[in-house]
Amino acid sequence: MIFLLYGKEEYLAHRKLQEIWEAYRASGKTRFGAKRMQASELSLEELKNELESQSLFHEKKLLVLEDLFGQKQLKEHVLKLAEPLAKAPSVILVLLERGEISASDSLLKALQGLATVHEYKELDAVKLDQWIAKETKELGVDIAKEARLFLVQEAGHDLWRLSQELAKLAAFKRGETIEKKDVAAIIPEAALAGDIFVTLDAIAAKNKTKAFNLIHRHIEKGESPIYLLSMFHFQIRSLLEAKEQGFGRHAKLAAALSAEELKNMHWLLLQTDCAMKTGQLDPEAGLDVFLMSVFSGLSEGGPGETFFSQRYSF
């Protein structure tokens, strides 16, 4: 059996993958029979071994292969095996592809007659509004039309973010109807969380100017440097979790930073927080010190301890 999940709406593709994964586990299969792989990290021999080997417990395997279509050699091998794989009783192969696939692609054409193919196109305004209404119903609450429109206006069309904000609203309202004022109450914090991730993305891209500008924009608005630091702490922990799980909204950014770099950032956050709270470092300057230390660590290919150890006693 083969599934192909692709399209611009990555959230919906990942939601479908989660459904398949949970159904597999609910059928009584062990976790050892399920595996997630990035095509870019596999050799042809490794892929052959995964597709052709039997499960350790002789049960049906679930193999999730991500971003195969950009790997020519591996893609050609899957194309050759497409028909037998589609009929194989011992394996469920899920191809998860970010973004669109050309309609003329040879593998896509072959799979359309052999596999269960789901394309997740970008939702237009009407479908997005329907999606928000459906999501809130599933969360056990209603949401007013005005609130839905305001949520999209303020939070954008990102389904990952919208799903998180709807979950917060549902927990807050507990069965009551979500109104516009409720959405307005959560948006400032949500916008800040989004900016912190954009800042971390700039760090991964080694874009110092963008990272510093984003942080200073919030300082100029009068937001507490200690609160900003706590948001960094929360989001870096989220990235560490995403790196360990290998999927989810922040998997792409988590993959752009090594586990060592993320742990180093976490260590630097603790040092910065300590310096701020013990008066060794001015709070506003502390954020600059944190970012400078992070970039120092990235450029040196190791921990950014030197910046702190030269200036402050911990």
Secondary structure, 3 states (H helix, E strand, C coil): CEEEEEECCHHHHHHHHHHHHHHHHHCCCCHHHEEEEEHHHCCHHHHHHHHHCCCCCCCCEEEEEECCCCCHHHHHHHHHHHHHHHHCCCEEEEEEEEECCCCCCHHHHHHHCCCEEEECCCCCHHHHHHHHHHHHHHCCCCECHHHHHHHHHHHCCCHHHHHHHHHHHHHHHCCCCECHHHHHHHHHHHHHHHHHHHHHHHHHCCCHHHHHHHHHHHHHCCCCHHHHHHHHHHHHHHHHHHHHHCCCCCHHHHHHCCHHHHHHHHHHHHHHHHHHHCCCCCHHHHHHHHHHHHHHHHHHCCCCHHHHHHHCCC
